[in-house]
């Protein structure tokens, strides 16, 4: 399932354990050696918010969709993510050299599970997240393609709305 370009400069971090879910596109990991907690935002994807915040207000205007519905979609995305992986599971974080952190200081990356699945890809392909087009990443073109397939098949959140 991994489609990473081996020619790109990437950083790979192993020995990480999933200790908490934040929302549909964020997770907290623990480095099992240093015991340091790391907040990670999935690179290249965006899931609806689960709390009323400035982004919800912005999305509500842009999408002309009530905040309450957007938050409901956010919780559906969050629950889907939690069904894909368990707390305590080990994973690998793959980062692009040019996209290490988001504007809030969270690590950005692709979360590769021990069975080889990539959580970012699953969320897009199953229609529970959309491509995050504001920052270019290596996987963005594929994420855009997979998102269109999920939308056309009315998968995930697209079974409820045609945009989020």
N, CA, C and O of each residue as an XYZ file, in Angstrom:
656
protein
N       0.817     -1.189      0.000
C       0.000      0.000      0.000
C       0.866      1.260      0.000
O       0.385      2.338     -0.348
N       2.135      1.135      0.385
C       3.008      2.306      0.416
C       3.373      2.713     -1.004
O       3.748      1.869     -1.819
N       3.266      3.996     -1.299
C       3.559      4.528     -2.619
C       4.618      5.623     -2.545
O       4.690      6.459     -3.446
N       5.431      5.643     -1.510
C       6.378      6.724     -1.328
C       7.462      6.668     -2.389
O       7.909      5.592     -2.784
N       7.872      7.824     -2.840
C       8.931      7.939     -3.821
C      10.271      7.795     -3.105
O      10.635      8.633     -2.279
N      10.987      6.746     -3.421
C      12.265      6.472     -2.735
C      13.302      7.550     -3.023
O      14.277      7.680     -2.282
N      13.106      8.328     -4.093
C      14.067      9.377     -4.429
C      13.885     10.620     -3.566
O      14.806     11.429     -3.451
N      12.723     10.782     -2.964
C      12.476     11.932     -2.098
C      13.282     11.779     -0.815
O      13.538     10.664     -0.363
N      13.670     12.879     -0.248
C      14.381     12.850      1.029
C      13.338     12.688      2.120
O      12.493     13.560      2.326
N      13.407     11.563      2.815
C      12.441     11.306      3.879
C      13.170     10.970      5.174
O      14.335     10.572      5.180
N      12.444     11.145      6.258
C      12.938     10.778      7.579
C      11.996      9.714      8.105
O      10.777      9.874      8.043
N      12.543      8.647      8.614
C      11.746      7.529      9.094
C      12.018      7.353     10.581
O      13.169      7.249     11.006
N      10.934      7.320     11.372
C      11.081      7.126     12.814
C      10.351      5.857     13.208
O       9.148      5.720     12.985
N      11.096      4.926     13.799
C      10.544      3.650     14.239
C      10.371      3.655     15.757
O      10.634      4.658     16.422
N       9.929      2.530     16.286
C       9.774      2.329     17.724
C       8.822      3.350     18.346
O       9.085      3.903     19.414
N       7.713      3.583     17.650
C       6.687      4.489     18.127
C       5.433      3.707     18.460
O       5.074      2.759     17.762
N       4.774      4.109     19.528
C       3.560      3.431     19.976
C       2.411      4.441     19.980
O       2.571      5.584     20.409
N       1.253      3.995     19.494
C       0.058      4.850     19.478
C      -0.513      4.885     20.890
O      -0.850      3.848     21.461
N      -0.619      6.105     21.453
C      -1.119      6.201     22.827
C      -2.414      7.007     22.949
O      -3.083      6.944     23.980
N      -2.777      7.767     21.900
C      -3.996      8.568     21.991
C      -4.433      9.026     20.608
O      -3.606      9.316     19.744
N      -5.741      9.088     20.413
C      -6.298      9.634     19.189
C      -6.708     11.079     19.456
O      -7.289     11.374     20.500
N      -6.415     11.973     18.531
C      -6.771     13.380     18.690
C      -8.067     13.680     17.944
O      -9.013     14.229     18.509
N      -8.093     13.312     16.673
C      -9.265     13.502     15.813
C      -9.046     12.652     14.565
O      -8.216     11.743     14.584
N      -9.764     12.925     13.489
C      -9.664     12.095     12.289
C      -8.374     12.228     11.509
O      -8.117     11.434     10.604
N      -7.554     13.216     11.840
C      -6.271     13.358     11.141
C      -5.110     13.662     12.089
O      -4.098     14.243     11.698
N      -5.289     13.250     13.350
C      -4.225     13.484     14.317
C      -4.158     12.399     15.376
O      -5.159     11.771     15.721
N      -2.955     12.197     15.879
C      -2.727     11.096     16.809
C      -1.547     11.472     17.717
O      -0.717     12.303     17.349
N      -1.480     10.862     18.886
C      -0.333     11.064     19.785
C       0.437      9.740     19.845
O      -0.135      8.674     20.074
N       1.735      9.845     19.635
C       2.615      8.680     19.678
C       3.580      8.831     20.848
O       3.807      9.928     21.358
N       4.137      7.697     21.255
C       5.177      7.713     22.273
C       6.400      7.008     21.717
O       6.311      5.886     21.218
N       7.530      7.666     21.806
C       8.805      7.036     21.462
C       9.098      6.045     22.581
O       9.267      6.452     23.731
N       9.162      4.752     22.268
C       9.261      3.755     23.335
C      10.619      3.745     24.032
O      10.757      3.159     25.106
N      11.612      4.380     23.440
C      12.917      4.443     24.084
C      13.003      5.663     25.010
O      13.357      5.534     26.182
N      12.681      6.837     24.483
C      12.799      8.061     25.292
C      11.551      8.347     26.123
O      11.586      9.176     27.033
N      10.443      7.661     25.811
C       9.137      7.887     26.467
C       8.567      9.268     26.150
O       7.628      9.712     26.811
N       9.117      9.946     25.158
C       8.646     11.270     24.752
C       7.344     11.135     23.972
O       7.218     10.272     23.103
N       6.385     11.988     24.285
C       5.110     12.003     23.579
C       5.218     12.931     22.375
O       5.790     14.018     22.463
N       4.657     12.488     21.241
C       4.776     13.213     19.982
C       3.382     13.367     19.382
O       2.688     12.374     19.166
N       2.964     14.614     19.108
C       1.690     14.820     18.423
C       1.960     14.861     16.924
O       2.825     15.598     16.450
N       1.203     14.056     16.192
C       1.389     13.935     14.747
C       0.101     14.287     14.027
O      -0.981     13.826     14.389
N       0.237     15.107     13.008
C      -0.880     15.377     12.104
C      -0.555     14.658     10.812
O       0.557     14.756     10.292
N      -1.550     13.924     10.295
C      -1.320     13.139      9.081
C      -1.075     14.073      7.899
O      -1.905     14.927      7.587
N       0.053     13.903      7.258
C       0.453     14.746      6.136
C      -0.454     14.496      4.928
O      -0.726     13.353      4.560
N      -0.906     15.580      4.331
C      -1.630     15.493      3.066
C      -3.124     15.278      3.163
O      -3.808     15.260      2.140
N      -3.651     15.112      4.374
C      -5.086     14.877      4.499
C      -5.708     15.848      5.499
O      -5.027     16.437      6.338
N      -7.020     15.993      5.378
C      -7.774     16.864      6.274
C      -9.111     16.195      6.562
O      -9.868     15.874      5.645
N      -9.389     15.993      7.825
C     -10.682     15.446      8.263
C     -11.465     16.573      8.937
O     -10.863     17.513      9.454
N     -12.778     16.494      8.938
C     -13.566     17.534      9.602
C     -13.233     17.623     11.094
O     -12.836     16.640     11.720
N     -13.402     18.811     11.636
C     -13.114     19.062     13.048
C     -14.154     18.381     13.943
O     -15.273     18.103     13.513
N     -13.765     18.119     15.196
C     -14.708     17.520     16.144
C     -15.142     18.516     17.222
O     -15.968     18.200     18.078
N     -14.573     19.721     17.167
C     -14.924     20.769     18.127
C     -15.261     22.057     17.379
O     -14.763     22.308     16.281
N     -16.113     22.857     17.997
C     -16.424     24.161     17.419
C     -15.188     25.046     17.579
O     -14.712     25.255     18.695
N     -14.672     25.562     16.472
C     -13.445     26.351     16.485
C     -13.448     27.284     15.283
O     -14.401     27.294     14.504
N     -12.389     28.065     15.131
C     -12.299     28.990     13.999
C     -12.370     28.259     12.658
O     -12.987     28.750     11.713
N     -11.740     27.087     12.577
C     -11.760     26.340     11.311
C     -13.185     25.891     10.962
O     -13.568     25.898      9.793
N     -13.957     25.506     11.961
C     -15.354     25.115     11.707
C     -16.131     26.307     11.152
O     -16.911     26.165     10.211
N     -15.910     27.489     11.745
C     -16.601     28.692     11.258
C     -16.234     28.961      9.800
O     -17.095     29.282      8.981
N     -14.941     28.825      9.486
C     -14.467     29.039      8.108
C     -15.084     27.999      7.165
O     -15.581     28.346      6.094
N     -15.049     26.713      7.573
C     -15.615     25.644      6.741
C     -17.113     25.817      6.554
O     -17.640     25.568      5.469
N     -17.795     26.240      7.602
C     -19.244     26.456      7.541
C     -19.583     27.473      6.442
O     -20.523     27.272      5.674
N     -18.814     28.557      6.375
C     -19.032     29.587      5.348
C     -18.685     29.067      3.954
O     -19.473     29.187      3.016
N     -17.479     28.481      3.840
C     -17.004     28.025      2.527
C     -17.885     26.925      1.941
O     -18.193     26.932      0.750
N     -18.285     25.982      2.789
C     -19.033     24.821      2.314
C     -20.544     25.031      2.363
O     -21.310     24.236      1.818
N     -20.961     26.111      3.023
C     -22.379     26.373      3.251
C     -23.049     25.145      3.874
O     -24.101     24.678      3.437
N     -22.382     24.652      4.916
C     -22.835     23.475      5.656
C     -22.846     23.836      7.131
O     -21.869     24.396      7.627
N     -23.922     23.531      7.847
C     -23.987     23.889      9.268
C     -22.852     23.265     10.082
O     -22.446     22.128      9.841
N     -22.354     24.032     11.045
C     -21.265     23.570     11.909
C     -21.623     22.258     12.601
O     -20.772     21.379     12.744
N     -22.871     22.122     13.029
C     -23.286     20.894     13.727
C     -23.097     19.667     12.838
O     -22.662     18.619     13.315
N     -23.418     19.788     11.558
C     -23.229     18.667     10.631
C     -21.746     18.400     10.414
O     -21.330     17.243     10.375
N     -20.940     19.456     10.271
C     -19.501     19.273     10.084
C     -18.879     18.564     11.287
O     -18.018     17.700     11.125
N     -19.316     18.931     12.491
C     -18.799     18.279     13.698
C     -19.245     16.819     13.745
O     -18.475     15.951     14.156
N     -20.471     16.544     13.331
C     -20.951     15.152     13.263
C     -20.061     14.350     12.301
O     -19.676     13.220     12.603
N     -19.742     14.935     11.155
C     -18.865     14.270     10.186
C     -17.472     14.051     10.796
O     -16.842     13.016     10.578
N     -17.007     15.042     11.559
C     -15.716     14.921     12.227
C     -15.683     13.734     13.181
O     -14.690     13.010     13.246
N     -16.774     13.536     13.925
C     -16.826     12.398     14.847
C     -16.902     11.069     14.095
O     -16.343     10.071     14.551
N     -17.582     11.043     12.957
C     -17.617      9.819     12.145
C     -16.216      9.472     11.639
O     -15.821      8.306     11.641
N     -15.474     10.480     11.211
C     -14.098     10.284     10.761
C     -13.222      9.791     11.915
O     -12.426      8.867     11.748
N     -13.376     10.409     13.073
C     -12.626     10.049     14.280
C     -12.890      8.590     14.669
O     -11.958      7.847     14.978
N     -14.153      8.191     14.653
C     -14.510      6.806     14.998
C     -13.949      5.821     13.975
O     -13.481      4.743     14.340
N     -13.997      6.191     12.697
C     -13.444      5.321     11.660
C     -11.941      5.120     11.897
O     -11.443      3.997     11.811
N     -11.226      6.202     12.194
C      -9.789      6.094     12.470
C      -9.537      5.130     13.625
O      -8.658      4.272     13.543
N     -10.310      5.274     14.701
C     -10.108      4.414     15.878
C     -10.417      2.950     15.580
O      -9.928      2.062     16.279
N     -11.223      2.687     14.548
C     -11.511      1.305     14.151
C     -10.370      0.685     13.344
O     -10.325     -0.534     13.174
N      -9.452      1.510     12.847
C      -8.372      1.019     11.982
C      -7.140      0.567     12.751
O      -6.328     -0.200     12.234
N      -7.002      1.037     13.976
C      -5.774      0.809     14.732
C      -6.119      0.814     16.222
O      -7.126      1.395     16.628
N      -5.303      0.183     17.012
C      -5.548      0.117     18.458
C      -4.515      0.914     19.234
O      -3.365      1.042     18.815
N      -4.940      1.445     20.367
C      -3.975      2.053     21.277
C      -2.978      0.975     21.675
O      -3.357     -0.168     21.927
N      -1.723      1.336     21.728
C      -0.680      0.372     22.050
C      -0.023     -0.247     20.831
O       1.036     -0.863     20.950
N      -0.636     -0.096     19.651
C      -0.023     -0.615     18.424
C       1.246      0.180     18.108
O       1.350      1.366     18.419
N       2.195     -0.499     17.490
C       3.428      0.149     17.068
C       3.298      0.590     15.625
O       2.541      0.005     14.851
N       4.038      1.625     15.268
C       3.965      2.157     13.912
C       5.285      2.834     13.562
O       6.181      2.969     14.396
N       5.375      3.250     12.318
C       6.523      3.999     11.822
C       6.002      5.316     11.273
O       4.978      5.352     10.590
N       6.697      6.382     11.569
C       6.353      7.696     11.043
C       7.334      8.020      9.925
O       8.547      8.018     10.138
N       6.811      8.298      8.738
C       7.632      8.689      7.603
C       7.328     10.159      7.321
O       6.176     10.546      7.121
N       8.385     10.963      7.311
C       8.219     12.392      7.090
C       8.957     12.832      5.832
O       9.992     12.268      5.476
N       8.411     13.848      5.164
C       9.096     14.470      4.042
C       9.975     15.583      4.596
O       9.541     16.356      5.451
N      11.186     15.663      4.120
C      12.153     16.642      4.619
C      11.607     18.073      4.572
O      11.906     18.878      5.454
N      10.817     18.388      3.560
C      10.298     19.753      3.401
C       8.992     20.001      4.139
O       8.482     21.121      4.115
N       8.435     18.985      4.795
C       7.156     19.106      5.500
C       7.251     18.431      6.866
O       6.512     17.485      7.140
N       8.135     18.897      7.708
C       8.324     18.237      8.996
C       7.294     18.647     10.042
O       6.869     17.824     10.853
N       6.888     19.928     10.028
C       5.982     20.456     11.052
C       4.875     21.275     10.422
O       5.062     21.874      9.362
N       3.702     21.303     11.083
C       2.644     22.201     10.638
C       2.789     23.539     11.355
O       3.711     23.716     12.152
N       1.899     24.472     11.084
C       2.021     25.812     11.661
C       1.816     25.832     13.173
O       2.116     26.834     13.821
N       1.306     24.733     13.747
C       1.112     24.648     15.198
C       2.242     23.879     15.895
O       2.187     23.652     17.103
N       3.256     23.484     15.136
C       4.392     22.786     15.718
C       4.238     21.282     15.831
O       5.099     20.612     16.401
N       3.139     20.736     15.290
C       2.951     19.281     15.316
C       3.779     18.652     14.205
O       3.960     19.242     13.141
N       4.281     17.445     14.463
C       4.978     16.719     13.404
C       3.983     16.363     12.313
O       2.836     16.020     12.600
N       4.414     16.443     11.070
C       3.615     16.010      9.932
C       4.214     14.717      9.410
O       5.435     14.576      9.357
N       3.366     13.769      9.022
C       3.920     12.552      8.462
C       2.883     11.545      8.036
O       1.681     11.712      8.247
N       3.390     10.498      7.432
C       2.591      9.346      7.015
C       2.761      8.297      8.109
O       3.883      7.988      8.509
N       1.666      7.762      8.581
C       1.725      6.783      9.662
C       1.585      5.382      9.084
O       0.511      4.986      8.630
N       2.689      4.637      9.108
C       2.730      3.289      8.548
C       2.571      2.289      9.697
O       3.351      2.281     10.649
N       1.549      1.455      9.582
C       1.288      0.443     10.602
C       2.174     -0.769     10.369
O       2.749     -0.919      9.291
N       2.290     -1.632     11.365
C       3.152     -2.813     11.247
C       2.755     -3.744     10.113
O       3.596     -4.466      9.578
N       1.456     -3.731      9.738
C       1.019     -4.596      8.635
C       1.227     -3.946      7.268
O       0.821     -4.499      6.246
N       1.870     -2.756      7.252
C       2.177     -2.083      5.992
C       1.139     -1.076      5.543
O       1.390     -0.303      4.618
N      -0.023     -1.071      6.180
C      -1.051     -0.088      5.793
C      -0.606      1.301      6.234
O       0.091      1.458      7.237
N      -1.024      2.308      5.464
C      -0.715      3.699      5.780
C      -2.033      4.379      6.152
O      -2.949      4.458      5.333
N      -2.125      4.869      7.388
C      -3.379      5.452      7.857
C      -3.851      6.615      6.990
O      -5.049      6.753      6.746
N      -2.936      7.442      6.526
C      -3.306      8.566      5.663
C      -4.071      8.058      4.444
O      -5.111      8.607      4.081
N      -3.553      7.014      3.820
C      -4.173      6.443      2.612
C      -5.546      5.862      2.916
O      -6.496      6.065      2.160
N      -5.646      5.150      4.007
C      -6.920      4.528      4.375
C      -7.992      5.594      4.546
O      -9.106      5.447      4.042
N      -7.656      6.665      5.255
C      -8.633      7.719      5.520
C      -9.138      8.354      4.226
O     -10.324      8.659      4.107
N      -8.250      8.553      3.265
C      -8.630      9.135      1.966
C      -9.434      8.130      1.142
O     -10.525      8.446      0.667
N      -8.897      6.924      0.973
C      -9.536      5.928      0.104
C     -10.924      5.542      0.585
O     -11.795      5.224     -0.225
N     -11.139      5.568      1.899
C     -12.435      5.164      2.439
C     -13.392      6.345      2.623
O     -14.513      6.165      3.100
N     -12.957      7.544      2.246
C     -13.840      8.703      2.255
C     -14.046      9.368      3.603
O     -15.062     10.030      3.813
N     -13.102      9.204      4.522
C     -13.227      9.828      5.838
C     -12.297     11.018      6.027
O     -12.264     11.617      7.103
N     -11.550     11.360      5.001
C     -10.721     12.560      4.976
C     -10.604     12.973      3.510
O     -10.868     12.183      2.604
N     -10.213     14.200      3.302
C     -10.002     14.708      1.948
C      -8.556     15.179      1.838
O      -7.880     15.351      2.852
N      -8.082     15.388      0.616
C      -6.715     15.896      0.473
C      -6.597     17.291      1.079
O      -7.515     18.105      0.981
N      -5.469     17.550      1.697
C      -5.187     18.884      2.227
C      -4.371     19.601      1.157
O      -3.166     19.388      1.023
N      -5.056     20.456      0.399
C      -4.461     21.073     -0.784
C      -3.631     22.321     -0.490
O      -2.983     22.842     -1.397
N      -3.630     22.813      0.745
C      -2.940     24.061      1.053
C      -1.430     23.892      1.182
O      -0.692     24.873      1.105
N      -0.963     22.662      1.378
C       0.471     22.383      1.463
C       0.759     21.211      0.532
O       0.141     20.153      0.653
N       1.697     21.398     -0.398
C       2.016     20.305     -1.310
C       2.832     19.249     -0.576
O       3.758     19.560      0.173
N       2.465     18.000     -0.811
C       3.264     16.878     -0.324
C       3.355     15.871     -1.462
O       2.590     15.927     -2.424
N       4.285     14.968     -1.338
C       4.555     13.978     -2.386
C       3.312     13.186     -2.780
O       3.130     12.866     -3.955
N       2.460     12.869     -1.817
C       1.303     12.010     -2.069
C       0.055     12.769     -2.533
O      -0.946     12.141     -2.875
N       0.094     14.093     -2.551
C      -1.101     14.875     -2.853
C      -1.776     14.489     -4.174
O      -2.995     14.318     -4.182
N      -1.055     14.343     -5.281
C      -1.746     13.955     -6.519
C      -2.517     12.626     -6.390
O      -3.643     12.509     -6.873
N      -1.907     11.640     -5.742
C      -2.607     10.368     -5.537
C      -3.793     10.547     -4.595
O      -4.856      9.970     -4.821
N      -3.617     11.342     -3.540
C      -4.720     11.583     -2.605
C      -5.894     12.242     -3.314
O      -7.050     11.925     -3.032
N      -5.602     13.155     -4.233
C      -6.676     13.806     -4.991
C      -7.420     12.791     -5.859
O      -8.647     12.820     -5.955
N      -6.670     11.907     -6.481
C      -7.281     10.860     -7.313
C      -8.135      9.911     -6.468
O      -9.276      9.613     -6.822
N      -7.579      9.442     -5.356
C      -8.311      8.508     -4.486
C      -9.537      9.170     -3.865
O     -10.563      8.519     -3.666
N      -9.432     10.461     -3.559
C     -10.564     11.191     -3.000
C     -11.706     11.245     -4.014
O     -12.867     11.053     -3.653
N     -11.383     11.502     -5.261
C     -12.408     11.550     -6.308
C     -13.076     10.190     -6.457
O     -14.290     10.116     -6.647
N     -12.306      9.124     -6.374
C     -12.885      7.774     -6.444
C     -13.822      7.519     -5.266
O     -14.904      6.961     -5.445
N     -13.414      7.925     -4.063
C     -14.265      7.741     -2.877
C     -15.548      8.555     -3.015
O     -16.636      8.087     -2.679
N     -15.405      9.773     -3.511
C     -16.582     10.650     -3.689
C     -17.541     10.046     -4.720
O     -18.747      9.983     -4.484
N     -17.010      9.609     -5.848
C     -17.854      9.023     -6.899
C     -18.532      7.733     -6.448
O     -19.623      7.402     -6.914
N     -17.886      7.012     -5.546
C     -18.454      5.764     -5.009
C     -19.303      6.001     -3.758
O     -19.866      5.062     -3.195
N     -19.388      7.258     -3.332
C     -20.132      7.641     -2.123
C     -19.684      6.828     -0.908
O     -20.500      6.296     -0.155
N     -18.371      6.751     -0.742
C     -17.797      6.034      0.402
C     -17.677      6.969      1.599
O     -17.541      8.183      1.444
N     -17.729      6.395      2.774
C     -17.481      7.138      4.000
C     -18.401      8.330      4.161
O     -19.622      8.204      4.065
N     -17.810      9.487      4.407
C     -18.592     10.709      4.620
C     -19.347     11.126      3.363
O     -20.360     11.821      3.439
N     -18.845     10.696      2.204
C     -19.529     11.024      0.946
C     -20.881     10.318      0.785
O     -21.646     10.636     -0.126
N     -21.167      9.372      1.661
C     -22.494      8.756      1.666
C     -23.516      9.716      2.291
O     -24.723      9.544      2.120
N     -23.019     10.730      3.017
C     -23.883     11.687      3.700
C     -23.915     13.043      3.009
O     -24.974     13.652      2.857
N     -22.735     13.507      2.592
C     -22.609     14.819      1.941
C     -21.741     14.663      0.691
O     -21.039     13.663      0.538
N     -21.793     15.664     -0.208
C     -20.923     15.569     -1.395
C     -19.668     16.429     -1.277
O     -18.827     16.444     -2.176
N     -19.551     17.155     -0.145
C     -18.319     17.884      0.148
C     -18.232     18.108      1.648
O     -19.248     18.234      2.332
N     -17.002     18.154      2.150
C     -16.772     18.409      3.583
C     -15.435     19.086      3.762
O     -15.042     19.391      4.888
